Amino acid sequence: MEFHENQARKPFSGLVMLYHYFRRKAVNRQTVRRLRELSPEQLRDIGLSKHDISHWE
């Protein structure tokens, strides 16, 4: 068996997947935090309500 055949194809794929998972969660938390700061009129302008935001938490 050659040296290059014995190497893992994606040795850090698990770590990359974890990074993307936690990054996505952080972005979602930031989005919810900013949406909570909006008034009901502003939320209505973008087609949301306070009830819709609670589903993302």
mmCIF entry with sequence, helices, sheets and N, C-alpha, C, O atoms, coordinates in Angstrom:
data_MODEL
# 
_entry.id   MODEL 
# 
_entity.id                         1 
_entity.type                       polymer 
_entity.pdbx_number_of_molecules   1 
# 
_entity_poly.entity_id                      1 
_entity_poly.type                           'polypeptide(L)' 
_entity_poly.nstd_linkage                   no 
_entity_poly.nstd_monomer                   no 
_entity_poly.pdbx_seq_one_letter_code       MEFHENQARKPFSGLVMLYHYFRRKAVNRQTVRRLRELSPEQLRDIGLSKHDISHWE 
_entity_poly.pdbx_seq_one_letter_code_can   MEFHENQARKPFSGLVMLYHYFRRKAVNRQTVRRLRELSPEQLRDIGLSKHDISHWE 
_entity_poly.pdbx_strand_id                 A 
# 
loop_
_entity_poly_seq.entity_id 
_entity_poly_seq.num 
_entity_poly_seq.mon_id 
_entity_poly_seq.hetero 
1 1  MET n 
1 2  GLU n 
1 3  PHE n 
1 4  HIS n 
1 5  GLU n 
1 6  ASN n 
1 7  GLN n 
1 8  ALA n 
1 9  ARG n 
1 10 LYS n 
1 11 PRO n 
1 12 PHE n 
1 13 SER n 
1 14 GLY n 
1 15 LEU n 
1 16 VAL n 
1 17 MET n 
1 18 LEU n 
1 19 TYR n 
1 20 HIS n 
1 21 TYR n 
1 22 PHE n 
1 23 ARG n 
1 24 ARG n 
1 25 LYS n 
1 26 ALA n 
1 27 VAL n 
1 28 ASN n 
1 29 ARG n 
1 30 GLN n 
1 31 THR n 
1 32 VAL n 
1 33 ARG n 
1 34 ARG n 
1 35 LEU n 
1 36 ARG n 
1 37 GLU n 
1 38 LEU n 
1 39 SER n 
1 40 PRO n 
1 41 GLU n 
1 42 GLN n 
1 43 LEU n 
1 44 ARG n 
1 45 ASP n 
1 46 ILE n 
1 47 GLY n 
1 48 LEU n 
1 49 SER n 
1 50 LYS n 
1 51 HIS n 
1 52 ASP n 
1 53 ILE n 
1 54 SER n 
1 55 HIS n 
1 56 TRP n 
1 57 GLU n 
# 
_struct_asym.id          A 
_struct_asym.entity_id   1 
# 
loop_
_struct_conf.conf_type_id 
_struct_conf.id 
_struct_conf.pdbx_PDB_helix_id 
_struct_conf.beg_label_comp_id 
_struct_conf.beg_label_asym_id 
_struct_conf.beg_label_seq_id 
_struct_conf.pdbx_beg_PDB_ins_code 
_struct_conf.end_label_comp_id 
_struct_conf.end_label_asym_id 
_struct_conf.end_label_seq_id 
_struct_conf.pdbx_end_PDB_ins_code 
_struct_conf.beg_auth_comp_id 
_struct_conf.beg_auth_asym_id 
_struct_conf.beg_auth_seq_id 
_struct_conf.end_auth_comp_id 
_struct_conf.end_auth_asym_id 
_struct_conf.end_auth_seq_id 
_struct_conf.pdbx_PDB_helix_class 
_struct_conf.details 
_struct_conf.pdbx_PDB_helix_length 
HELX_P HELX_P1 AA1 HIS A 4  ? ASN A 6  ? HIS A 4  ASN A 6  5 ? 3  
HELX_P HELX_P2 AA2 SER A 13 ? ARG A 36 ? SER A 13 ARG A 36 1 ? 24 
HELX_P HELX_P3 AA3 PRO A 40 ? ASP A 45 ? PRO A 40 ASP A 45 1 ? 6  
HELX_P HELX_P4 AA4 LYS A 50 ? SER A 54 ? LYS A 50 SER A 54 1 ? 5  
# 
_struct_conf_type.id          HELX_P 
_struct_conf_type.criteria    ? 
_struct_conf_type.reference   ? 
# 
loop_
_atom_site.group_PDB 
_atom_site.id 
_atom_site.type_symbol 
_atom_site.label_atom_id 
_atom_site.label_alt_id 
_atom_site.label_comp_id 
_atom_site.label_asym_id 
_atom_site.label_entity_id 
_atom_site.label_seq_id 
_atom_site.pdbx_PDB_ins_code 
_atom_site.Cartn_x 
_atom_site.Cartn_y 
_atom_site.Cartn_z 
_atom_site.occupancy 
_atom_site.B_iso_or_equiv 
_atom_site.pdbx_formal_charge 
_atom_site.auth_seq_id 
_atom_site.auth_comp_id 
_atom_site.auth_asym_id 
_atom_site.auth_atom_id 
_atom_site.pdbx_PDB_model_num 
ATOM 1   N N  . MET A 1 1  ? 0.851   -1.166 0.000  1.00 0.00 ? 1  MET A N  1 
ATOM 2   C CA . MET A 1 1  ? 0.000   0.000  0.000  1.00 0.00 ? 1  MET A CA 1 
ATOM 3   C C  . MET A 1 1  ? 0.901   1.236  0.000  1.00 0.00 ? 1  MET A C  1 
ATOM 4   O O  . MET A 1 1  ? 1.845   1.343  0.783  1.00 0.00 ? 1  MET A O  1 
ATOM 5   N N  . GLU A 1 2  ? 0.585   2.146  -0.887 1.00 0.00 ? 2  GLU A N  1 
ATOM 6   C CA . GLU A 1 2  ? 1.341   3.389  -1.001 1.00 0.00 ? 2  GLU A CA 1 
ATOM 7   C C  . GLU A 1 2  ? 1.016   4.323  0.166  1.00 0.00 ? 2  GLU A C  1 
ATOM 8   O O  . GLU A 1 2  ? -0.004  4.175  0.839  1.00 0.00 ? 2  GLU A O  1 
ATOM 9   N N  . PHE A 1 3  ? 1.910   5.283  0.384  1.00 0.00 ? 3  PHE A N  1 
ATOM 10  C CA . PHE A 1 3  ? 1.708   6.237  1.476  1.00 0.00 ? 3  PHE A CA 1 
ATOM 11  C C  . PHE A 1 3  ? 0.424   7.044  1.289  1.00 0.00 ? 3  PHE A C  1 
ATOM 12  O O  . PHE A 1 3  ? -0.353  7.204  2.231  1.00 0.00 ? 3  PHE A O  1 
ATOM 13  N N  . HIS A 1 4  ? 0.200   7.552  0.077  1.00 0.00 ? 4  HIS A N  1 
ATOM 14  C CA . HIS A 1 4  ? -0.979  8.386  -0.157 1.00 0.00 ? 4  HIS A CA 1 
ATOM 15  C C  . HIS A 1 4  ? -2.277  7.597  -0.074 1.00 0.00 ? 4  HIS A C  1 
ATOM 16  O O  . HIS A 1 4  ? -3.334  8.187  0.150  1.00 0.00 ? 4  HIS A O  1 
ATOM 17  N N  . GLU A 1 5  ? -2.228  6.282  -0.249 1.00 0.00 ? 5  GLU A N  1 
ATOM 18  C CA . GLU A 1 5  ? -3.422  5.456  -0.153 1.00 0.00 ? 5  GLU A CA 1 
ATOM 19  C C  . GLU A 1 5  ? -3.840  5.231  1.300  1.00 0.00 ? 5  GLU A C  1 
ATOM 20  O O  . GLU A 1 5  ? -4.996  4.907  1.574  1.00 0.00 ? 5  GLU A O  1 
ATOM 21  N N  . ASN A 1 6  ? -2.911  5.401  2.216  1.00 0.00 ? 6  ASN A N  1 
ATOM 22  C CA . ASN A 1 6  ? -3.174  5.155  3.624  1.00 0.00 ? 6  ASN A CA 1 
ATOM 23  C C  . ASN A 1 6  ? -3.665  6.407  4.347  1.00 0.00 ? 6  ASN A C  1 
ATOM 24  O O  . ASN A 1 6  ? -3.960  6.345  5.540  1.00 0.00 ? 6  ASN A O  1 
ATOM 25  N N  . GLN A 1 7  ? -3.758  7.521  3.664  1.00 0.00 ? 7  GLN A N  1 
ATOM 26  C CA . GLN A 1 7  ? -4.187  8.773  4.276  1.00 0.00 ? 7  GLN A CA 1 
ATOM 27  C C  . GLN A 1 7  ? -5.708  8.888  4.245  1.00 0.00 ? 7  GLN A C  1 
ATOM 28  O O  . GLN A 1 7  ? -6.368  8.451  3.302  1.00 0.00 ? 7  GLN A O  1 
ATOM 29  N N  . ALA A 1 8  ? -6.239  9.490  5.304  1.00 0.00 ? 8  ALA A N  1 
ATOM 30  C CA . ALA A 1 8  ? -7.678  9.743  5.328  1.00 0.00 ? 8  ALA A CA 1 
ATOM 31  C C  . ALA A 1 8  ? -7.996  10.804 4.282  1.00 0.00 ? 8  ALA A C  1 
ATOM 32  O O  . ALA A 1 8  ? -7.217  11.735 4.080  1.00 0.00 ? 8  ALA A O  1 
ATOM 33  N N  . ARG A 1 9  ? -9.118  10.666 3.631  1.00 0.00 ? 9  ARG A N  1 
ATOM 34  C CA . ARG A 1 9  ? -9.479  11.621 2.586  1.00 0.00 ? 9  ARG A CA 1 
ATOM 35  C C  . ARG A 1 9  ? -9.841  12.979 3.175  1.00 0.00 ? 9  ARG A C  1 
ATOM 36  O O  . ARG A 1 9  ? -9.429  14.014 2.651  1.00 0.00 ? 9  ARG A O  1 
ATOM 37  N N  . LYS A 1 10 ? -10.592 12.980 4.239  1.00 0.00 ? 10 LYS A N  1 
ATOM 38  C CA . LYS A 1 10 ? -11.003 14.235 4.876  1.00 0.00 ? 10 LYS A CA 1 
ATOM 39  C C  . LYS A 1 10 ? -10.797 14.094 6.382  1.00 0.00 ? 10 LYS A C  1 
ATOM 40  O O  . LYS A 1 10 ? -11.749 13.798 7.103  1.00 0.00 ? 10 LYS A O  1 
ATOM 41  N N  . PRO A 1 11 ? -9.595  14.298 6.861  1.00 0.00 ? 11 PRO A N  1 
ATOM 42  C CA . PRO A 1 11 ? -9.320  14.033 8.273  1.00 0.00 ? 11 PRO A CA 1 
ATOM 43  C C  . PRO A 1 11 ? -10.045 14.972 9.225  1.00 0.00 ? 11 PRO A C  1 
ATOM 44  O O  . PRO A 1 11 ? -10.310 14.593 10.366 1.00 0.00 ? 11 PRO A O  1 
ATOM 45  N N  . PHE A 1 12 ? -10.372 16.183 8.793  1.00 0.00 ? 12 PHE A N  1 
ATOM 46  C CA . PHE A 1 12 ? -11.001 17.143 9.686  1.00 0.00 ? 12 PHE A CA 1 
ATOM 47  C C  . PHE A 1 12 ? -12.473 17.378 9.364  1.00 0.00 ? 12 PHE A C  1 
ATOM 48  O O  . PHE A 1 12 ? -13.050 18.371 9.808  1.00 0.00 ? 12 PHE A O  1 
ATOM 49  N N  . SER A 1 13 ? -13.082 16.486 8.603  1.00 0.00 ? 13 SER A N  1 
ATOM 50  C CA . SER A 1 13 ? -14.466 16.718 8.189  1.00 0.00 ? 13 SER A CA 1 
ATOM 51  C C  . SER A 1 13 ? -15.409 16.781 9.386  1.00 0.00 ? 13 SER A C  1 
ATOM 52  O O  . SER A 1 13 ? -16.364 17.558 9.375  1.00 0.00 ? 13 SER A O  1 
ATOM 53  N N  . GLY A 1 14 ? -15.159 15.982 10.408 1.00 0.00 ? 14 GLY A N  1 
ATOM 54  C CA . GLY A 1 14 ? -16.001 16.019 11.601 1.00 0.00 ? 14 GLY A CA 1 
ATOM 55  C C  . GLY A 1 14 ? -15.895 17.358 12.318 1.00 0.00 ? 14 GLY A C  1 
ATOM 56  O O  . GLY A 1 14 ? -16.897 17.907 12.776 1.00 0.00 ? 14 GLY A O  1 
ATOM 57  N N  . LEU A 1 15 ? -14.673 17.881 12.414 1.00 0.00 ? 15 LEU A N  1 
ATOM 58  C CA . LEU A 1 15 ? -14.478 19.183 13.054 1.00 0.00 ? 15 LEU A CA 1 
ATOM 59  C C  . LEU A 1 15 ? -15.108 20.296 12.233 1.00 0.00 ? 15 LEU A C  1 
ATOM 60  O O  . LEU A 1 15 ? -15.679 21.235 12.787 1.00 0.00 ? 15 LEU A O  1 
ATOM 61  N N  . VAL A 1 16 ? -15.006 20.195 10.937 1.00 0.00 ? 16 VAL A N  1 
ATOM 62  C CA . VAL A 1 16 ? -15.613 21.205 10.066 1.00 0.00 ? 16 VAL A CA 1 
ATOM 63  C C  . VAL A 1 16 ? -17.123 21.175 10.206 1.00 0.00 ? 16 VAL A C  1 
ATOM 64  O O  . VAL A 1 16 ? -17.763 22.227 10.239 1.00 0.00 ? 16 VAL A O  1 
ATOM 65  N N  . MET A 1 17 ? -17.697 19.996 10.287 1.00 0.00 ? 17 MET A N  1 
ATOM 66  C CA . MET A 1 17 ? -19.144 19.881 10.464 1.00 0.00 ? 17 MET A CA 1 
ATOM 67  C C  . MET A 1 17 ? -19.577 20.483 11.798 1.00 0.00 ? 17 MET A C  1 
ATOM 68  O O  . MET A 1 17 ? -20.601 21.163 11.865 1.00 0.00 ? 17 MET A O  1 
ATOM 69  N N  . LEU A 1 18 ? -18.809 20.240 12.861 1.00 0.00 ? 18 LEU A N  1 
ATOM 70  C CA . LEU A 1 18 ? -19.128 20.836 14.159 1.00 0.00 ? 18 LEU A CA 1 
ATOM 71  C C  . LEU A 1 18 ? -19.031 22.351 14.113 1.00 0.00 ? 18 LEU A C  1 
ATOM 72  O O  . LEU A 1 18 ? -19.880 23.049 14.667 1.00 0.00 ? 18 LEU A O  1 
ATOM 73  N N  . TYR A 1 19 ? -17.997 22.861 13.454 1.00 0.00 ? 19 TYR A N  1 
ATOM 74  C CA . TYR A 1 19 ? -17.838 24.304 13.324 1.00 0.00 ? 19 TYR A CA 1 
ATOM 75  C C  . TYR A 1 19 ? -19.048 24.911 12.616 1.00 0.00 ? 19 TYR A C  1 
ATOM 76  O O  . TYR A 1 19 ? -19.599 25.911 13.077 1.00 0.00 ? 19 TYR A O  1 
ATOM 77  N N  . HIS A 1 20 ? -19.459 24.317 11.509 1.00 0.00 ? 20 HIS A N  1 
ATOM 78  C CA . HIS A 1 20 ? -20.602 24.843 10.760 1.00 0.00 ? 20 HIS A CA 1 
ATOM 79  C C  . HIS A 1 20 ? -21.894 24.765 11.583 1.00 0.00 ? 20 HIS A C  1 
ATOM 80  O O  . HIS A 1 20 ? -22.730 25.666 11.512 1.00 0.00 ? 20 HIS A O  1 
ATOM 81  N N  . TYR A 1 21 ? -22.057 23.705 12.351 1.00 0.00 ? 21 TYR A N  1 
ATOM 82  C CA . TYR A 1 21 ? -23.241 23.562 13.187 1.00 0.00 ? 21 TYR A CA 1 
ATOM 83  C C  . TYR A 1 21 ? -23.310 24.692 14.213 1.00 0.00 ? 21 TYR A C  1 
ATOM 84  O O  . TYR A 1 21 ? -24.337 25.358 14.342 1.00 0.00 ? 21 TYR A O  1 
ATOM 85  N N  . PHE A 1 22 ? -22.205 24.905 14.946 1.00 0.00 ? 22 PHE A N  1 
ATOM 86  C CA . PHE A 1 22 ? -22.207 25.938 15.975 1.00 0.00 ? 22 PHE A CA 1 
ATOM 87  C C  . PHE A 1 22 ? -22.248 27.334 15.388 1.00 0.00 ? 22 PHE A C  1 
ATOM 88  O O  . PHE A 1 22 ? -22.823 28.238 15.995 1.00 0.00 ? 22 PHE A O  1 
ATOM 89  N N  . ARG A 1 23 ? -21.656 27.532 14.232 1.00 0.00 ? 23 ARG A N  1 
ATOM 90  C CA . ARG A 1 23 ? -21.722 28.838 13.579 1.00 0.00 ? 23 ARG A CA 1 
ATOM 91  C C  . ARG A 1 23 ? -23.152 29.141 13.141 1.00 0.00 ? 23 ARG A C  1 
ATOM 92  O O  . ARG A 1 23 ? -23.626 30.267 13.294 1.00 0.00 ? 23 ARG A O  1 
ATOM 93  N N  . ARG A 1 24 ? -23.837 28.140 12.598 1.00 0.00 ? 24 ARG A N  1 
ATOM 94  C CA . ARG A 1 24 ? -25.222 28.315 12.167 1.00 0.00 ? 24 ARG A CA 1 
ATOM 95  C C  . ARG A 1 24 ? -26.121 28.642 13.369 1.00 0.00 ? 24 ARG A C  1 
ATOM 96  O O  . ARG A 1 24 ? -27.008 29.490 13.274 1.00 0.00 ? 24 ARG A O  1 
ATOM 97  N N  . LYS A 1 25 ? -25.880 27.954 14.511 1.00 0.00 ? 25 LYS A N  1 
ATOM 98  C CA . LYS A 1 25 ? -26.651 28.237 15.715 1.00 0.00 ? 25 LYS A CA 1 
ATOM 99  C C  . LYS A 1 25 ? -26.402 29.666 16.195 1.00 0.00 ? 25 LYS A C  1 
ATOM 100 O O  . LYS A 1 25 ? -27.342 30.338 16.620 1.00 0.00 ? 25 LYS A O  1 
ATOM 101 N N  . ALA A 1 26 ? -25.164 30.141 16.138 1.00 0.00 ? 26 ALA A N  1 
ATOM 102 C CA . ALA A 1 26 ? -24.837 31.497 16.571 1.00 0.00 ? 26 ALA A CA 1 
ATOM 103 C C  . ALA A 1 26 ? -25.512 32.534 15.678 1.00 0.00 ? 26 ALA A C  1 
ATOM 104 O O  . ALA A 1 26 ? -26.026 33.539 16.169 1.00 0.00 ? 26 ALA A O  1 
ATOM 105 N N  . VAL A 1 27 ? -25.512 32.294 14.379 1.00 0.00 ? 27 VAL A N  1 
ATOM 106 C CA . VAL A 1 27 ? -26.162 33.221 13.448 1.00 0.00 ? 27 VAL A CA 1 
ATOM 107 C C  . VAL A 1 27 ? -27.667 33.240 13.692 1.00 0.00 ? 27 VAL A C  1 
ATOM 108 O O  . VAL A 1 27 ? -28.285 34.303 13.644 1.00 0.00 ? 27 VAL A O  1 
ATOM 109 N N  . ASN A 1 28 ? -28.264 32.078 13.952 1.00 0.00 ? 28 ASN A N  1 
ATOM 110 C CA . ASN A 1 28 ? -29.700 32.023 14.242 1.00 0.00 ? 28 ASN A CA 1 
ATOM 111 C C  . ASN A 1 28 ? -30.035 32.787 15.515 1.00 0.00 ? 28 ASN A C  1 
ATOM 112 O O  . ASN A 1 28 ? -31.033 33.506 15.559 1.00 0.00 ? 28 ASN A O  1 
ATOM 113 N N  . ARG A 1 29 ? -29.205 32.637 16.562 1.00 0.00 ? 29 ARG A N  1 
ATOM 114 C CA . ARG A 1 29 ? -29.442 33.376 17.804 1.00 0.00 ? 29 ARG A CA 1 
ATOM 115 C C  . ARG A 1 29 ? -29.349 34.876 17.576 1.00 0.00 ? 29 ARG A C  1 
ATOM 116 O O  . ARG A 1 29 ? -30.148 35.644 18.112 1.00 0.00 ? 29 ARG A O  1 
ATOM 117 N N  . GLN A 1 30 ? -28.371 35.291 16.777 1.00 0.00 ? 30 GLN A N  1 
ATOM 118 C CA . GLN A 1 30 ? -28.214 36.717 16.475 1.00 0.00 ? 30 GLN A CA 1 
ATOM 119 C C  . GLN A 1 30 ? -29.431 37.237 15.701 1.00 0.00 ? 30 GLN A C  1 
ATOM 120 O O  . GLN A 1 30 ? -29.912 38.337 15.975 1.00 0.00 ? 30 GLN A O  1 
ATOM 121 N N  . THR A 1 31 ? -29.925 36.469 14.752 1.00 0.00 ? 31 THR A N  1 
ATOM 122 C CA . THR A 1 31 ? -31.092 36.869 13.975 1.00 0.00 ? 31 THR A CA 1 
ATOM 123 C C  . THR A 1 31 ? -32.314 37.027 14.874 1.00 0.00 ? 31 THR A C  1 
ATOM 124 O O  . THR A 1 31 ? -33.041 38.015 14.774 1.00 0.00 ? 31 THR A O  1 
ATOM 125 N N  . VAL A 1 32 ? -32.537 36.051 15.752 1.00 0.00 ? 32 VAL A N  1 
ATOM 126 C CA . VAL A 1 32 ? -33.684 36.111 16.656 1.00 0.00 ? 32 VAL A CA 1 
ATOM 127 C C  . VAL A 1 32 ? -33.554 37.319 17.583 1.00 0.00 ? 32 VAL A C  1 
ATOM 128 O O  . VAL A 1 32 ? -34.535 38.017 17.838 1.00 0.00 ? 32 VAL A O  1 
ATOM 129 N N  . ARG A 1 33 ? -32.348 37.563 18.085 1.00 0.00 ? 33 ARG A N  1 
ATOM 130 C CA . ARG A 1 33 ? -32.132 38.704 18.971 1.00 0.00 ? 33 ARG A CA 1 
ATOM 131 C C  . ARG A 1 33 ? -32.476 40.012 18.269 1.00 0.00 ? 33 ARG A C  1 
ATOM 132 O O  . ARG A 1 33 ? -33.116 40.883 18.859 1.00 0.00 ? 33 ARG A O  1 
ATOM 133 N N  . ARG A 1 34 ? -32.064 40.154 17.033 1.00 0.00 ? 34 ARG A N  1 
ATOM 134 C CA . ARG A 1 34 ? -32.351 41.385 16.287 1.00 0.00 ? 34 ARG A CA 1 
ATOM 135 C C  . ARG A 1 34 ? -33.829 41.495 15.921 1.00 0.00 ? 34 ARG A C  1 
ATOM 136 O O  . ARG A 1 34 ? -34.383 42.594 15.926 1.00 0.00 ? 34 ARG A O  1 
ATOM 137 N N  . LEU A 1 35 ? -34.466 40.388 15.608 1.00 0.00 ? 35 LEU A N  1 
ATOM 138 C CA . LEU A 1 35 ? -35.887 40.432 15.297 1.00 0.00 ? 35 LEU A CA 1 
ATOM 139 C C  . LEU A 1 35 ? -36.714 40.800 16.522 1.00 0.00 ? 35 LEU A C  1 
ATOM 140 O O  . LEU A 1 35 ? -37.735 41.478 16.405 1.00 0.00 ? 35 LEU A O  1 
ATOM 141 N N  . ARG A 1 36 ? -36.271 40.349 17.712 1.00 0.00 ? 36 ARG A N  1 
ATOM 142 C CA . ARG A 1 36 ? -36.984 40.693 18.937 1.00 0.00 ? 36 ARG A CA 1 
ATOM 143 C C  . ARG A 1 36 ? -36.941 42.192 19.220 1.00 0.00 ? 36 ARG A C  1 
ATOM 144 O O  . ARG A 1 36 ? -37.832 42.722 19.883 1.00 0.00 ? 36 ARG A O  1 
ATOM 145 N N  . GLU A 1 37 ? -35.921 42.874 18.725 1.00 0.00 ? 37 GLU A N  1 
ATOM 146 C CA . GLU A 1 37 ? -35.780 44.312 18.949 1.00 0.00 ? 37 GLU A CA 1 
ATOM 147 C C  . GLU A 1 37 ? -36.721 45.139 18.073 1.00 0.00 ? 37 GLU A C  1 
ATOM 148 O O  . GLU A 1 37 ? -36.932 46.322 18.339 1.00 0.00 ? 37 GLU A O  1 
ATOM 149 N N  . LEU A 1 38 ? -37.283 44.532 17.040 1.00 0.00 ? 38 LEU A N  1 
ATOM 150 C CA . LEU A 1 38 ? -38.152 45.265 16.131 1.00 0.00 ? 38 LEU A CA 1 
ATOM 151 C C  . LEU A 1 38 ? -39.536 45.458 16.736 1.00 0.00 ? 38 LEU A C  1 
ATOM 152 O O  . LEU A 1 38 ? -40.001 44.643 17.532 1.00 0.00 ? 38 LEU A O  1 
ATOM 153 N N  . SER A 1 39 ? -40.169 46.526 16.353 1.00 0.00 ? 39 SER A N  1 
ATOM 154 C CA . SER A 1 39 ? -41.535 46.796 16.813 1.00 0.00 ? 39 SER A CA 1 
ATOM 155 C C  . SER A 1 39 ? -42.513 45.921 16.022 1.00 0.00 ? 39 SER A C  1 
ATOM 156 O O  . SER A 1 39 ? -42.167 45.392 14.966 1.00 0.00 ? 39 SER A O  1 
ATOM 157 N N  . PRO A 1 40 ? -43.734 45.774 16.541 1.00 0.00 ? 40 PRO A N  1 
ATOM 158 C CA . PRO A 1 40 ? -44.738 44.981 15.803 1.00 0.00 ? 40 PRO A CA 1 
ATOM 159 C C  . PRO A 1 40 ? -45.012 45.533 14.402 1.00 0.00 ? 40 PRO A C  1 
ATOM 160 O O  . PRO A 1 40 ? -45.271 44.767 13.475 1.00 0.00 ? 40 PRO A O  1 
ATOM 161 N N  . GLU A 1 41 ? -44.958 46.853 14.245 1.00 0.00 ? 41 GLU A N  1 
ATOM 162 C CA . GLU A 1 41 ? -45.180 47.451 12.921 1.00 0.00 ? 41 GLU A CA 1 
ATOM 163 C C  . GLU A 1 41 ? -44.057 47.081 11.950 1.00 0.00 ? 41 GLU A C  1 
ATOM 164 O O  . GLU A 1 41 ? -44.306 46.784 10.782 1.00 0.00 ? 41 GLU A O  1 
ATOM 165 N N  . GLN A 1 42 ? -42.819 47.103 12.450 1.00 0.00 ? 42 GLN A N  1 
ATOM 166 C CA . GLN A 1 42 ? -41.687 46.733 11.593 1.00 0.00 ? 42 GLN A CA 1 
ATOM 167 C C  . GLN A 1 42 ? -41.756 45.258 11.226 1.00 0.00 ? 42 GLN A C  1 
ATOM 168 O O  . GLN A 1 42 ? -41.469 44.886 10.088 1.00 0.00 ? 42 GLN A O  1 
ATOM 169 N N  . LEU A 1 43 ? -42.130 44.427 12.171 1.00 0.00 ? 43 LEU A N  1 
ATOM 170 C CA . LEU A 1 43 ? -42.268 42.999 11.873 1.00 0.00 ? 43 LEU A CA 1 
ATOM 171 C C  . LEU A 1 43 ? -43.370 42.760 10.847 1.00 0.00 ? 43 LEU A C  1 
ATOM 172 O O  . LEU A 1 43 ? -43.222 41.926 9.954  1.00 0.00 ? 43 LEU A O  1 
ATOM 173 N N  . ARG A 1 44 ? -44.462 43.485 10.974 1.00 0.00 ? 44 ARG A N  1 
ATOM 174 C CA . ARG A 1 44 ? -45.561 43.339 10.020 1.00 0.00 ? 44 ARG A CA 1 
ATOM 175 C C  . ARG A 1 44 ? -45.095 43.727 8.617  1.00 0.00 ? 44 ARG A C  1 
ATOM 176 O O  . ARG A 1 44 ? -45.529 43.128 7.633  1.00 0.00 ? 44 ARG A O  1 
ATOM 177 N N  . ASP A 1 45 ? -44.207 44.736 8.519  1.00 0.00 ? 45 ASP A N  1 
ATOM 178 C CA . ASP A 1 45 ? -43.684 45.150 7.211  1.00 0.00 ? 45 ASP A CA 1 
ATOM 179 C C  . ASP A 1 45 ? -42.923 44.026 6.508  1.00 0.00 ? 45 ASP A C  1 
ATOM 180 O O  . ASP A 1 45 ? -42.945 43.927 5.281  1.00 0.00 ? 45 ASP A O  1 
ATOM 181 N N  . ILE A 1 46 ? -42.261 43.192 7.279  1.00 0.00 ? 46 ILE A N  1 
ATOM 182 C CA . ILE A 1 46 ? -41.516 42.083 6.658  1.00 0.00 ? 46 ILE A CA 1 
ATOM 183 C C  . ILE A 1 46 ? -42.294 40.772 6.697  1.00 0.00 ? 46 ILE A C  1 
ATOM 184 O O  . ILE A 1 46 ? -41.773 39.722 6.321  1.00 0.00 ? 46 ILE A O  1 
ATOM 185 N N  . GLY A 1 47 ? -43.549 40.841 7.155  1.00 0.00 ? 47 GLY A N  1 
ATOM 186 C CA . GLY A 1 47 ? -44.420 39.670 7.101  1.00 0.00 ? 47 GLY A CA 1 
ATOM 187 C C  . GLY A 1 47 ? -44.262 38.713 8.257  1.00 0.00 ? 47 GLY A C  1 
ATOM 188 O O  . GLY A 1 47 ? -44.521 37.520 8.105  1.00 0.00 ? 47 GLY A O  1 
ATOM 189 N N  . LEU A 1 48 ? -43.840 39.206 9.420  1.00 0.00 ? 48 LEU A N  1 
ATOM 190 C CA . LEU A 1 48 ? -43.674 38.349 10.593 1.00 0.00 ? 48 LEU A CA 1 
ATOM 191 C C  . LEU A 1 48 ? -44.471 38.901 11.762 1.00 0.00 ? 48 LEU A C  1 
ATOM 192 O O  . LEU A 1 48 ? -44.954 40.032 11.727 1.00 0.00 ? 48 LEU A O  1 
ATOM 193 N N  . SER A 1 49 ? -44.599 38.084 12.795 1.00 0.00 ? 49 SER A N  1 
ATOM 194 C CA . SER A 1 49 ? -45.208 38.517 14.044 1.00 0.00 ? 49 SER A CA 1 
ATOM 195 C C  . SER A 1 49 ? -44.309 38.034 15.182 1.00 0.00 ? 49 SER A C  1 
ATOM 196 O O  . SER A 1 49 ? -43.374 37.264 14.963 1.00 0.00 ? 49 SER A O  1 
ATOM 197 N N  . LYS A 1 50 ? -44.602 38.493 16.394 1.00 0.00 ? 50 LYS A N  1 
ATOM 198 C CA . LYS A 1 50 ? -43.830 38.038 17.562 1.00 0.00 ? 50 LYS A CA 1 
ATOM 199 C C  . LYS A 1 50 ? -43.988 36.534 17.750 1.00 0.00 ? 50 LYS A C  1 
ATOM 200 O O  . LYS A 1 50 ? -43.066 35.862 18.213 1.00 0.00 ? 50 LYS A O  1 
ATOM 201 N N  . HIS A 1 51 ? -45.139 36.016 17.395 1.00 0.00 ? 51 HIS A N  1 
ATOM 202 C CA . HIS A 1 51 ? -45.376 34.576 17.514 1.00 0.00 ? 51 HIS A CA 1 
ATOM 203 C C  . HIS A 1 51 ? -44.458 33.788 16.569 1.00 0.00 ? 51 HIS A C  1 
ATOM 204 O O  . HIS A 1 51 ? -43.982 32.710 16.928 1.00 0.00 ? 51 HIS A O  1 
ATOM 205 N N  . ASP A 1 52 ? -44.211 34.309 15.386 1.00 0.00 ? 52 ASP A N  1 
ATOM 206 C CA . ASP A 1 52 ? -43.330 33.642 14.427 1.00 0.00 ? 52 ASP A CA 1 
ATOM 207 C C  . ASP A 1 52 ? -41.909 33.543 14.957 1.00 0.00 ? 52 ASP A C  1 
ATOM 208 O O  . ASP A 1 52 ? -41.232 32.538 14.742 1.00 0.00 ? 52 ASP A O  1 
ATOM 209 N N  . ILE A 1 53 ? -41.457 34.577 15.644 1.00 0.00 ? 53 ILE A N  1 
ATOM 210 C CA . ILE A 1 53 ? -40.086 34.603 16.155 1.00 0.00 ? 53 ILE A CA 1 
ATOM 211 C C  . ILE A 1 53 ? -39.901 33.537 17.223 1.00 0.00 ? 53 ILE A C  1 
ATOM 212 O O  . ILE A 1 53 ? -38.833 32.932 17.306 1.00 0.00 ? 53 ILE A O  1 
ATOM 213 N N  . SER A 1 54 ? -40.916 33.295 18.039 1.00 0.00 ? 54 SER A N  1 
ATOM 214 C CA . SER A 1 54 ? -40.782 32.305 19.113 1.00 0.00 ? 54 SER A CA 1 
ATOM 215 C C  . SER A 1 54 ? -40.576 30.896 18.563 1.00 0.00 ? 54 SER A C  1 
ATOM 216 O O  . SER A 1 54 ? -40.051 30.043 19.279 1.00 0.00 ? 54 SER A O  1 
ATOM 217 N N  . HIS A 1 55 ? -40.965 30.624 17.336 1.00 0.00 ? 55 HIS A N  1 
ATOM 218 C CA . HIS A 1 55 ? -40.760 29.310 16.728 1.00 0.00 ? 55 HIS A CA 1 
ATOM 219 C C  . HIS A 1 55 ? -39.289 29.055 16.398 1.00 0.00 ? 55 HIS A C  1 
ATOM 220 O O  . HIS A 1 55 ? -38.879 27.900 16.282 1.00 0.00 ? 55 HIS A O  1 
ATOM 221 N N  . TRP A 1 56 ? -38.499 30.099 16.247 1.00 0.00 ? 56 TRP A N  1 
ATOM 222 C CA . TRP A 1 56 ? -37.087 29.946 15.868 1.00 0.00 ? 56 TRP A CA 1 
ATOM 223 C C  . TRP A 1 56 ? -36.172 29.784 17.065 1.00 0.00 ? 56 TRP A C  1 
ATOM 224 O O  . TRP A 1 56 ? -34.993 29.469 16.904 1.00 0.00 ? 56 TRP A O  1 
ATOM 225 N N  . GLU A 1 57 ? -36.695 29.995 18.262 1.00 0.00 ? 57 GLU A N  1 
ATOM 226 C CA . GLU A 1 57 ? -35.849 29.910 19.452 1.00 0.00 ? 57 GLU A CA 1 
ATOM 227 C C  . GLU A 1 57 ? -35.662 28.486 19.878 1.00 0.00 ? 57 GLU A C  1 
ATOM 228 O O  . GLU A 1 57 ? -34.976 28.222 20.866 1.00 0.00 ? 57 GLU A O  1 
# 
